[in-house]
Amino acid sequence: MIKVLVAEDMQVGRAGLVARLDGEFGIEVVGRAPDARAAPDIAQRSEPDVAHFATGRRRHPLPARHPR
């Protein structure tokens, strides 16, 4: 079983991702963080194998093209 922590600052996005992942074969969502600041504490308590971060996109957008 892969234990996942979902850190997403948009509640709708977090709920959708958790609904999609939780219960999939071999995946268990063990933590839900409303932002990147809360994620370390939640990760320490839930001990995930993997963390998905989708926070701060509106404030720090990625460039359209990554430099090579």
mmCIF file of the N, C-alpha and C atoms, coordinates in Angstrom:
data_MODEL
# 
_entry.id   MODEL 
# 
loop_
_atom_site.group_PDB 
_atom_site.id 
_atom_site.type_symbol 
_atom_site.label_atom_id 
_atom_site.label_alt_id 
_atom_site.label_comp_id 
_atom_site.label_asym_id 
_atom_site.label_entity_id 
_atom_site.label_seq_id 
_atom_site.pdbx_PDB_ins_code 
_atom_site.Cartn_x 
_atom_site.Cartn_y 
_atom_site.Cartn_z 
_atom_site.occupancy 
_atom_site.B_iso_or_equiv 
_atom_site.pdbx_formal_charge 
_atom_site.auth_seq_id 
_atom_site.auth_comp_id 
_atom_site.auth_asym_id 
_atom_site.auth_atom_id 
_atom_site.pdbx_PDB_model_num 
ATOM 1   N N  . MET A 1 1  ? 0.840   -1.172 0.000   1.00 0.00 ? 1  MET A N  1 
ATOM 2   C CA . MET A 1 1  ? 0.000   0.000  0.000   1.00 0.00 ? 1  MET A CA 1 
ATOM 3   C C  . MET A 1 1  ? 0.889   1.241  0.000   1.00 0.00 ? 1  MET A C  1 
ATOM 4   N N  . ILE A 1 2  ? 0.654   2.166  -0.918  1.00 0.00 ? 2  ILE A N  1 
ATOM 5   C CA . ILE A 1 2  ? 1.383   3.429  -0.976  1.00 0.00 ? 2  ILE A CA 1 
ATOM 6   C C  . ILE A 1 2  ? 0.590   4.473  -0.204  1.00 0.00 ? 2  ILE A C  1 
ATOM 7   N N  . LYS A 1 3  ? 1.240   5.068  0.800   1.00 0.00 ? 3  LYS A N  1 
ATOM 8   C CA . LYS A 1 3  ? 0.584   6.086  1.618   1.00 0.00 ? 3  LYS A CA 1 
ATOM 9   C C  . LYS A 1 3  ? 0.924   7.464  1.062   1.00 0.00 ? 3  LYS A C  1 
ATOM 10  N N  . VAL A 1 4  ? -0.127  8.275  0.795   1.00 0.00 ? 4  VAL A N  1 
ATOM 11  C CA . VAL A 1 4  ? 0.043   9.567  0.130   1.00 0.00 ? 4  VAL A CA 1 
ATOM 12  C C  . VAL A 1 4  ? -0.432  10.710 1.028   1.00 0.00 ? 4  VAL A C  1 
ATOM 13  N N  . LEU A 1 5  ? 0.333   11.789 1.028   1.00 0.00 ? 5  LEU A N  1 
ATOM 14  C CA . LEU A 1 5  ? -0.075  13.043 1.649   1.00 0.00 ? 5  LEU A CA 1 
ATOM 15  C C  . LEU A 1 5  ? -0.416  14.000 0.513   1.00 0.00 ? 5  LEU A C  1 
ATOM 16  N N  . VAL A 1 6  ? -1.584  14.616 0.559   1.00 0.00 ? 6  VAL A N  1 
ATOM 17  C CA . VAL A 1 6  ? -2.009  15.585 -0.448  1.00 0.00 ? 6  VAL A CA 1 
ATOM 18  C C  . VAL A 1 6  ? -1.963  16.975 0.174   1.00 0.00 ? 6  VAL A C  1 
ATOM 19  N N  . ALA A 1 7  ? -1.109  17.854 -0.361  1.00 0.00 ? 7  ALA A N  1 
ATOM 20  C CA . ALA A 1 7  ? -1.034  19.248 0.073   1.00 0.00 ? 7  ALA A CA 1 
ATOM 21  C C  . ALA A 1 7  ? -1.493  20.117 -1.088  1.00 0.00 ? 7  ALA A C  1 
ATOM 22  N N  . GLU A 1 8  ? -2.646  20.716 -0.937  1.00 0.00 ? 8  GLU A N  1 
ATOM 23  C CA . GLU A 1 8  ? -3.272  21.503 -2.010  1.00 0.00 ? 8  GLU A CA 1 
ATOM 24  C C  . GLU A 1 8  ? -3.964  22.687 -1.364  1.00 0.00 ? 8  GLU A C  1 
ATOM 25  N N  . ASP A 1 9  ? -3.637  23.905 -1.832  1.00 0.00 ? 9  ASP A N  1 
ATOM 26  C CA . ASP A 1 9  ? -4.210  25.087 -1.195  1.00 0.00 ? 9  ASP A CA 1 
ATOM 27  C C  . ASP A 1 9  ? -5.636  25.399 -1.653  1.00 0.00 ? 9  ASP A C  1 
ATOM 28  N N  . MET A 1 10 ? -6.080  24.794 -2.713  1.00 0.00 ? 10 MET A N  1 
ATOM 29  C CA . MET A 1 10 ? -7.462  24.988 -3.162  1.00 0.00 ? 10 MET A CA 1 
ATOM 30  C C  . MET A 1 10 ? -8.303  23.811 -2.654  1.00 0.00 ? 10 MET A C  1 
ATOM 31  N N  . GLN A 1 11 ? -9.285  24.101 -1.809  1.00 0.00 ? 11 GLN A N  1 
ATOM 32  C CA . GLN A 1 11 ? -10.071 23.055 -1.158  1.00 0.00 ? 11 GLN A CA 1 
ATOM 33  C C  . GLN A 1 11 ? -10.748 22.144 -2.169  1.00 0.00 ? 11 GLN A C  1 
ATOM 34  N N  . VAL A 1 12 ? -11.278 22.722 -3.229  1.00 0.00 ? 12 VAL A N  1 
ATOM 35  C CA . VAL A 1 12 ? -11.959 21.910 -4.253  1.00 0.00 ? 12 VAL A CA 1 
ATOM 36  C C  . VAL A 1 12 ? -10.971 20.966 -4.930  1.00 0.00 ? 12 VAL A C  1 
ATOM 37  N N  . GLY A 1 13 ? -9.787  21.471 -5.240  1.00 0.00 ? 13 GLY A N  1 
ATOM 38  C CA . GLY A 1 13 ? -8.763  20.631 -5.851  1.00 0.00 ? 13 GLY A CA 1 
ATOM 39  C C  . GLY A 1 13 ? -8.301  19.530 -4.926  1.00 0.00 ? 13 GLY A C  1 
ATOM 40  N N  . ARG A 1 14 ? -8.140  19.870 -3.639  1.00 0.00 ? 14 ARG A N  1 
ATOM 41  C CA . ARG A 1 14 ? -7.717  18.867 -2.643  1.00 0.00 ? 14 ARG A CA 1 
ATOM 42  C C  . ARG A 1 14 ? -8.765  17.773 -2.515  1.00 0.00 ? 14 ARG A C  1 
ATOM 43  N N  . ALA A 1 15 ? -10.028 18.183 -2.414  1.00 0.00 ? 15 ALA A N  1 
ATOM 44  C CA . ALA A 1 15 ? -11.111 17.193 -2.276  1.00 0.00 ? 15 ALA A CA 1 
ATOM 45  C C  . ALA A 1 15 ? -11.205 16.301 -3.507  1.00 0.00 ? 15 ALA A C  1 
ATOM 46  N N  . GLY A 1 16 ? -11.048 16.886 -4.679  1.00 0.00 ? 16 GLY A N  1 
ATOM 47  C CA . GLY A 1 16 ? -11.116 16.099 -5.911  1.00 0.00 ? 16 GLY A CA 1 
ATOM 48  C C  . GLY A 1 16 ? -9.982  15.105 -6.036  1.00 0.00 ? 16 GLY A C  1 
ATOM 49  N N  . LEU A 1 17 ? -8.782  15.544 -5.694  1.00 0.00 ? 17 LEU A N  1 
ATOM 50  C CA . LEU A 1 17 ? -7.632  14.644 -5.780  1.00 0.00 ? 17 LEU A CA 1 
ATOM 51  C C  . LEU A 1 17 ? -7.732  13.518 -4.765  1.00 0.00 ? 17 LEU A C  1 
ATOM 52  N N  . VAL A 1 18 ? -8.148  13.863 -3.555  1.00 0.00 ? 18 VAL A N  1 
ATOM 53  C CA . VAL A 1 18 ? -8.316  12.833 -2.522  1.00 0.00 ? 18 VAL A CA 1 
ATOM 54  C C  . VAL A 1 18 ? -9.383  11.833 -2.955  1.00 0.00 ? 18 VAL A C  1 
ATOM 55  N N  . ALA A 1 19 ? -10.497 12.314 -3.500  1.00 0.00 ? 19 ALA A N  1 
ATOM 56  C CA . ALA A 1 19 ? -11.563 11.412 -3.955  1.00 0.00 ? 19 ALA A CA 1 
ATOM 57  C C  . ALA A 1 19 ? -11.068 10.490 -5.064  1.00 0.00 ? 19 ALA A C  1 
ATOM 58  N N  . ARG A 1 20 ? -10.215 11.024 -5.920  1.00 0.00 ? 20 ARG A N  1 
ATOM 59  C CA . ARG A 1 20 ? -9.703  10.221 -7.045  1.00 0.00 ? 20 ARG A CA 1 
ATOM 60  C C  . ARG A 1 20 ? -8.682  9.182  -6.568  1.00 0.00 ? 20 ARG A C  1 
ATOM 61  N N  . LEU A 1 21 ? -7.808  9.577  -5.665  1.00 0.00 ? 21 LEU A N  1 
ATOM 62  C CA . LEU A 1 21 ? -6.729  8.678  -5.236  1.00 0.00 ? 21 LEU A CA 1 
ATOM 63  C C  . LEU A 1 21 ? -7.154  7.673  -4.174  1.00 0.00 ? 21 LEU A C  1 
ATOM 64  N N  . ASP A 1 22 ? -7.871  8.141  -3.161  1.00 0.00 ? 22 ASP A N  1 
ATOM 65  C CA . ASP A 1 22 ? -8.188  7.293  -2.020  1.00 0.00 ? 22 ASP A CA 1 
ATOM 66  C C  . ASP A 1 22 ? -9.048  6.113  -2.461  1.00 0.00 ? 22 ASP A C  1 
ATOM 67  N N  . GLY A 1 23 ? -8.594  4.946  -2.158  1.00 0.00 ? 23 GLY A N  1 
ATOM 68  C CA . GLY A 1 23 ? -9.337  3.750  -2.522  1.00 0.00 ? 23 GLY A CA 1 
ATOM 69  C C  . GLY A 1 23 ? -8.877  3.111  -3.821  1.00 0.00 ? 23 GLY A C  1 
ATOM 70  N N  . GLU A 1 24 ? -8.028  3.830  -4.589  1.00 0.00 ? 24 GLU A N  1 
ATOM 71  C CA . GLU A 1 24 ? -7.470  3.207  -5.783  1.00 0.00 ? 24 GLU A CA 1 
ATOM 72  C C  . GLU A 1 24 ? -6.618  2.026  -5.326  1.00 0.00 ? 24 GLU A C  1 
ATOM 73  N N  . PHE A 1 25 ? -6.478  1.068  -6.171  1.00 0.00 ? 25 PHE A N  1 
ATOM 74  C CA . PHE A 1 25 ? -5.716  -0.126 -5.827  1.00 0.00 ? 25 PHE A CA 1 
ATOM 75  C C  . PHE A 1 25 ? -4.309  0.255  -5.396  1.00 0.00 ? 25 PHE A C  1 
ATOM 76  N N  . GLY A 1 26 ? -3.974  -0.050 -4.168  1.00 0.00 ? 26 GLY A N  1 
ATOM 77  C CA . GLY A 1 26 ? -2.635  0.169  -3.667  1.00 0.00 ? 26 GLY A CA 1 
ATOM 78  C C  . GLY A 1 26 ? -2.342  1.577  -3.184  1.00 0.00 ? 26 GLY A C  1 
ATOM 79  N N  . ILE A 1 27 ? -3.357  2.457  -3.125  1.00 0.00 ? 27 ILE A N  1 
ATOM 80  C CA . ILE A 1 27 ? -3.138  3.838  -2.680  1.00 0.00 ? 27 ILE A CA 1 
ATOM 81  C C  . ILE A 1 27 ? -4.050  4.155  -1.510  1.00 0.00 ? 27 ILE A C  1 
ATOM 82  N N  . GLU A 1 28 ? -3.458  4.784  -0.488  1.00 0.00 ? 28 GLU A N  1 
ATOM 83  C CA . GLU A 1 28 ? -4.229  5.245  0.651   1.00 0.00 ? 28 GLU A CA 1 
ATOM 84  C C  . GLU A 1 28 ? -3.803  6.678  0.972   1.00 0.00 ? 28 GLU A C  1 
ATOM 85  N N  . VAL A 1 29 ? -4.750  7.603  0.962   1.00 0.00 ? 29 VAL A N  1 
ATOM 86  C CA . VAL A 1 29 ? -4.453  8.985  1.339   1.00 0.00 ? 29 VAL A CA 1 
ATOM 87  C C  . VAL A 1 29 ? -4.453  9.036  2.865   1.00 0.00 ? 29 VAL A C  1 
ATOM 88  N N  . VAL A 1 30 ? -3.277  9.314  3.441   1.00 0.00 ? 30 VAL A N  1 
ATOM 89  C CA . VAL A 1 30 ? -3.135  9.297  4.901   1.00 0.00 ? 30 VAL A CA 1 
ATOM 90  C C  . VAL A 1 30 ? -3.090  10.695 5.503   1.00 0.00 ? 30 VAL A C  1 
ATOM 91  N N  . GLY A 1 31 ? -2.983  11.719 4.646   1.00 0.00 ? 31 GLY A N  1 
ATOM 92  C CA . GLY A 1 31 ? -2.942  13.083 5.150   1.00 0.00 ? 31 GLY A CA 1 
ATOM 93  C C  . GLY A 1 31 ? -3.422  14.076 4.118   1.00 0.00 ? 31 GLY A C  1 
ATOM 94  N N  . ARG A 1 32 ? -4.043  15.148 4.618   1.00 0.00 ? 32 ARG A N  1 
ATOM 95  C CA . ARG A 1 32 ? -4.545  16.224 3.766   1.00 0.00 ? 32 ARG A CA 1 
ATOM 96  C C  . ARG A 1 32 ? -4.094  17.535 4.377   1.00 0.00 ? 32 ARG A C  1 
ATOM 97  N N  . ALA A 1 33 ? -3.319  18.316 3.617   1.00 0.00 ? 33 ALA A N  1 
ATOM 98  C CA . ALA A 1 33 ? -2.810  19.588 4.124   1.00 0.00 ? 33 ALA A CA 1 
ATOM 99  C C  . ALA A 1 33 ? -3.395  20.739 3.306   1.00 0.00 ? 33 ALA A C  1 
ATOM 100 N N  . PRO A 1 34 ? -3.871  21.788 3.986   1.00 0.00 ? 34 PRO A N  1 
ATOM 101 C CA . PRO A 1 34 ? -4.451  22.919 3.273   1.00 0.00 ? 34 PRO A CA 1 
ATOM 102 C C  . PRO A 1 34 ? -3.406  23.834 2.633   1.00 0.00 ? 34 PRO A C  1 
ATOM 103 N N  . ASP A 1 35 ? -2.146  23.688 3.021   1.00 0.00 ? 35 ASP A N  1 
ATOM 104 C CA . ASP A 1 35 ? -1.081  24.492 2.425   1.00 0.00 ? 35 ASP A CA 1 
ATOM 105 C C  . ASP A 1 35 ? 0.275   23.864 2.762   1.00 0.00 ? 35 ASP A C  1 
ATOM 106 N N  . ALA A 1 36 ? 1.320   24.433 2.175   1.00 0.00 ? 36 ALA A N  1 
ATOM 107 C CA . ALA A 1 36 ? 2.663   23.874 2.367   1.00 0.00 ? 36 ALA A CA 1 
ATOM 108 C C  . ALA A 1 36 ? 3.156   24.031 3.797   1.00 0.00 ? 36 ALA A C  1 
ATOM 109 N N  . ARG A 1 37 ? 2.689   25.052 4.510   1.00 0.00 ? 37 ARG A N  1 
ATOM 110 C CA . ARG A 1 37 ? 3.131   25.254 5.892   1.00 0.00 ? 37 ARG A CA 1 
ATOM 111 C C  . ARG A 1 37 ? 2.619   24.159 6.820   1.00 0.00 ? 37 ARG A C  1 
ATOM 112 N N  . ALA A 1 38 ? 1.426   23.667 6.570   1.00 0.00 ? 38 ALA A N  1 
ATOM 113 C CA . ALA A 1 38 ? 0.834   22.635 7.417   1.00 0.00 ? 38 ALA A CA 1 
ATOM 114 C C  . ALA A 1 38 ? 1.359   21.241 7.071   1.00 0.00 ? 38 ALA A C  1 
ATOM 115 N N  . ALA A 1 39 ? 1.892   21.075 5.880   1.00 0.00 ? 39 ALA A N  1 
ATOM 116 C CA . ALA A 1 39 ? 2.296   19.746 5.401   1.00 0.00 ? 39 ALA A CA 1 
ATOM 117 C C  . ALA A 1 39 ? 3.336   19.040 6.275   1.00 0.00 ? 39 ALA A C  1 
ATOM 118 N N  . PRO A 1 40 ? 4.399   19.712 6.752   1.00 0.00 ? 40 PRO A N  1 
ATOM 119 C CA . PRO A 1 40 ? 5.389   18.977 7.557   1.00 0.00 ? 40 PRO A CA 1 
ATOM 120 C C  . PRO A 1 40 ? 4.815   18.358 8.828   1.00 0.00 ? 40 PRO A C  1 
ATOM 121 N N  . ASP A 1 41 ? 3.960   19.095 9.534   1.00 0.00 ? 41 ASP A N  1 
ATOM 122 C CA . ASP A 1 41 ? 3.355   18.537 10.755  1.00 0.00 ? 41 ASP A CA 1 
ATOM 123 C C  . ASP A 1 41 ? 2.459   17.349 10.431  1.00 0.00 ? 41 ASP A C  1 
ATOM 124 N N  . ILE A 1 42 ? 1.674   17.491 9.379   1.00 0.00 ? 42 ILE A N  1 
ATOM 125 C CA . ILE A 1 42 ? 0.777   16.398 8.987   1.00 0.00 ? 42 ILE A CA 1 
ATOM 126 C C  . ILE A 1 42 ? 1.588   15.198 8.506   1.00 0.00 ? 42 ILE A C  1 
ATOM 127 N N  . ALA A 1 43 ? 2.670   15.446 7.790   1.00 0.00 ? 43 ALA A N  1 
ATOM 128 C CA . ALA A 1 43 ? 3.527   14.356 7.309   1.00 0.00 ? 43 ALA A CA 1 
ATOM 129 C C  . ALA A 1 43 ? 4.177   13.619 8.474   1.00 0.00 ? 43 ALA A C  1 
ATOM 130 N N  . GLN A 1 44 ? 4.581   14.368 9.490   1.00 0.00 ? 44 GLN A N  1 
ATOM 131 C CA . GLN A 1 44 ? 5.201   13.726 10.648  1.00 0.00 ? 44 GLN A CA 1 
ATOM 132 C C  . GLN A 1 44 ? 4.219   12.790 11.351  1.00 0.00 ? 44 GLN A C  1 
ATOM 133 N N  . ARG A 1 45 ? 2.966   13.200 11.439  1.00 0.00 ? 45 ARG A N  1 
ATOM 134 C CA . ARG A 1 45 ? 1.958   12.364 12.102  1.00 0.00 ? 45 ARG A CA 1 
ATOM 135 C C  . ARG A 1 45 ? 1.500   11.196 11.228  1.00 0.00 ? 45 ARG A C  1 
ATOM 136 N N  . SER A 1 46 ? 1.390   11.424 9.914   1.00 0.00 ? 46 SER A N  1 
ATOM 137 C CA . SER A 1 46 ? 0.796   10.396 9.045   1.00 0.00 ? 46 SER A CA 1 
ATOM 138 C C  . SER A 1 46 ? 1.819   9.482  8.379   1.00 0.00 ? 46 SER A C  1 
ATOM 139 N N  . GLU A 1 47 ? 3.090   9.895  8.367   1.00 0.00 ? 47 GLU A N  1 
ATOM 140 C CA . GLU A 1 47 ? 4.179   9.102  7.787   1.00 0.00 ? 47 GLU A CA 1 
ATOM 141 C C  . GLU A 1 47 ? 3.869   8.598  6.374   1.00 0.00 ? 47 GLU A C  1 
ATOM 142 N N  . PRO A 1 48 ? 3.665   9.511  5.410   1.00 0.00 ? 48 PRO A N  1 
ATOM 143 C CA . PRO A 1 48 ? 3.373   9.078  4.036   1.00 0.00 ? 48 PRO A CA 1 
ATOM 144 C C  . PRO A 1 48 ? 4.624   8.564  3.320   1.00 0.00 ? 48 PRO A C  1 
ATOM 145 N N  . ASP A 1 49 ? 4.415   7.775  2.279   1.00 0.00 ? 49 ASP A N  1 
ATOM 146 C CA . ASP A 1 49 ? 5.508   7.350  1.412   1.00 0.00 ? 49 ASP A CA 1 
ATOM 147 C C  . ASP A 1 49 ? 5.779   8.413  0.351   1.00 0.00 ? 49 ASP A C  1 
ATOM 148 N N  . VAL A 1 50 ? 4.715   9.102  -0.059  1.00 0.00 ? 50 VAL A N  1 
ATOM 149 C CA . VAL A 1 50 ? 4.771   10.090 -1.135  1.00 0.00 ? 50 VAL A CA 1 
ATOM 150 C C  . VAL A 1 50 ? 3.960   11.309 -0.725  1.00 0.00 ? 50 VAL A C  1 
ATOM 151 N N  . ALA A 1 51 ? 4.420   12.499 -1.135  1.00 0.00 ? 51 ALA A N  1 
ATOM 152 C CA . ALA A 1 51 ? 3.654   13.726 -0.891  1.00 0.00 ? 51 ALA A CA 1 
ATOM 153 C C  . ALA A 1 51 ? 3.397   14.418 -2.221  1.00 0.00 ? 51 ALA A C  1 
ATOM 154 N N  . HIS A 1 52 ? 2.161   14.812 -2.445  1.00 0.00 ? 52 HIS A N  1 
ATOM 155 C CA . HIS A 1 52 ? 1.781   15.571 -3.639  1.00 0.00 ? 52 HIS A CA 1 
ATOM 156 C C  . HIS A 1 52 ? 1.559   17.011 -3.203  1.00 0.00 ? 52 HIS A C  1 
ATOM 157 N N  . PHE A 1 53 ? 2.364   17.937 -3.743  1.00 0.00 ? 53 PHE A N  1 
ATOM 158 C CA . PHE A 1 53 ? 2.229   19.352 -3.414  1.00 0.00 ? 53 PHE A CA 1 
ATOM 159 C C  . PHE A 1 53 ? 1.702   20.107 -4.627  1.00 0.00 ? 53 PHE A C  1 
ATOM 160 N N  . ALA A 1 54 ? 0.639   20.841 -4.425  1.00 0.00 ? 54 ALA A N  1 
ATOM 161 C CA . ALA A 1 54 ? 0.091   21.739 -5.439  1.00 0.00 ? 54 ALA A CA 1 
ATOM 162 C C  . ALA A 1 54 ? -0.338  22.998 -4.701  1.00 0.00 ? 54 ALA A C  1 
ATOM 163 N N  . THR A 1 55 ? 0.633   23.779 -4.273  1.00 0.00 ? 55 THR A N  1 
ATOM 164 C CA . THR A 1 55 ? 0.341   24.973 -3.482  1.00 0.00 ? 55 THR A CA 1 
ATOM 165 C C  . THR A 1 55 ? 1.071   26.165 -4.069  1.00 0.00 ? 55 THR A C  1 
ATOM 166 N N  . GLY A 1 56 ? 0.498   27.335 -3.909  1.00 0.00 ? 56 GLY A N  1 
ATOM 167 C CA . GLY A 1 56 ? 1.155   28.561 -4.313  1.00 0.00 ? 56 GLY A CA 1 
ATOM 168 C C  . GLY A 1 56 ? 1.248   28.794 -5.801  1.00 0.00 ? 56 GLY A C  1 
ATOM 169 N N  . ARG A 1 57 ? 0.469   28.111 -6.581  1.00 0.00 ? 57 ARG A N  1 
ATOM 170 C CA . ARG A 1 57 ? 0.551   28.289 -8.033  1.00 0.00 ? 57 ARG A CA 1 
ATOM 171 C C  . ARG A 1 57 ? 0.173   29.697 -8.456  1.00 0.00 ? 57 ARG A C  1 
ATOM 172 N N  . ARG A 1 58 ? -0.781  30.297 -7.790  1.00 0.00 ? 58 ARG A N  1 
ATOM 173 C CA . ARG A 1 58 ? -1.220  31.629 -8.190  1.00 0.00 ? 58 ARG A CA 1 
ATOM 174 C C  . ARG A 1 58 ? -0.168  32.688 -7.874  1.00 0.00 ? 58 ARG A C  1 
ATOM 175 N N  . ARG A 1 59 ? 0.588   32.482 -6.831  1.00 0.00 ? 59 ARG A N  1 
ATOM 176 C CA . ARG A 1 59 ? 1.586   33.468 -6.441  1.00 0.00 ? 59 ARG A CA 1 
ATOM 177 C C  . ARG A 1 59 ? 2.926   33.242 -7.127  1.00 0.00 ? 59 ARG A C  1 
ATOM 178 N N  . HIS A 1 60 ? 3.267   32.012 -7.443  1.00 0.00 ? 60 HIS A N  1 
ATOM 179 C CA . HIS A 1 60 ? 4.566   31.685 -8.019  1.00 0.00 ? 60 HIS A CA 1 
ATOM 180 C C  . HIS A 1 60 ? 4.376   30.767 -9.225  1.00 0.00 ? 60 HIS A C  1 
ATOM 181 N N  . PRO A 1 61 ? 3.855   31.304 -10.329 1.00 0.00 ? 61 PRO A N  1 
ATOM 182 C CA . PRO A 1 61 ? 3.623   30.423 -11.488 1.00 0.00 ? 61 PRO A CA 1 
ATOM 183 C C  . PRO A 1 61 ? 4.936   29.928 -12.078 1.00 0.00 ? 61 PRO A C  1 
ATOM 184 N N  . LEU A 1 62 ? 4.907   28.742 -12.590 1.00 0.00 ? 62 LEU A N  1 
ATOM 185 C CA . LEU A 1 62 ? 6.087   28.205 -13.271 1.00 0.00 ? 62 LEU A CA 1 
ATOM 186 C C  . LEU A 1 62 ? 6.232   28.894 -14.611 1.00 0.00 ? 62 LEU A C  1 
ATOM 187 N N  . PRO A 1 63 ? 7.463   29.036 -15.097 1.00 0.00 ? 63 PRO A N  1 
ATOM 188 C CA . PRO A 1 63 ? 7.631   29.622 -16.436 1.00 0.00 ? 63 PRO A CA 1 
ATOM 189 C C  . PRO A 1 63 ? 6.980   28.717 -17.476 1.00 0.00 ? 63 PRO A C  1 
ATOM 190 N N  . ALA A 1 64 ? 6.587   29.310 -18.579 1.00 0.00 ? 64 ALA A N  1 
ATOM 191 C CA . ALA A 1 64 ? 5.932   28.554 -19.644 1.00 0.00 ? 64 ALA A CA 1 
ATOM 192 C C  . ALA A 1 64 ? 6.830   27.441 -20.152 1.00 0.00 ? 64 ALA A C  1 
ATOM 193 N N  . ARG A 1 65 ? 8.120   27.662 -20.126 1.00 0.00 ? 65 ARG A N  1 
ATOM 194 C CA . ARG A 1 65 ? 9.056   26.660 -20.615 1.00 0.00 ? 65 ARG A CA 1 
ATOM 195 C C  . ARG A 1 65 ? 10.238  26.584 -19.651 1.00 0.00 ? 65 ARG A C  1 
ATOM 196 N N  . HIS A 1 66 ? 10.568  25.387 -19.224 1.00 0.00 ? 66 HIS A N  1 
ATOM 197 C CA . HIS A 1 66 ? 11.692  25.208 -18.312 1.00 0.00 ? 66 HIS A CA 1 
ATOM 198 C C  . HIS A 1 66 ? 12.994  25.354 -19.077 1.00 0.00 ? 66 HIS A C  1 
ATOM 199 N N  . PRO A 1 67 ? 13.979  26.051 -18.510 1.00 0.00 ? 67 PRO A N  1 
ATOM 200 C CA . PRO A 1 67 ? 15.283  26.154 -19.181 1.00 0.00 ? 67 PRO A CA 1 
ATOM 201 C C  . PRO A 1 67 ? 15.968  24.786 -19.243 1.00 0.00 ? 67 PRO A C  1 
ATOM 202 N N  . ARG A 1 68 ? 16.682  24.577 -20.252 1.00 0.00 ? 68 ARG A N  1 
ATOM 203 C CA . ARG A 1 68 ? 17.401  23.304 -20.419 1.00 0.00 ? 68 ARG A CA 1 
ATOM 204 C C  . ARG A 1 68 ? 18.853  23.468 -20.042 1.00 0.00 ? 68 ARG A C  1 
# 
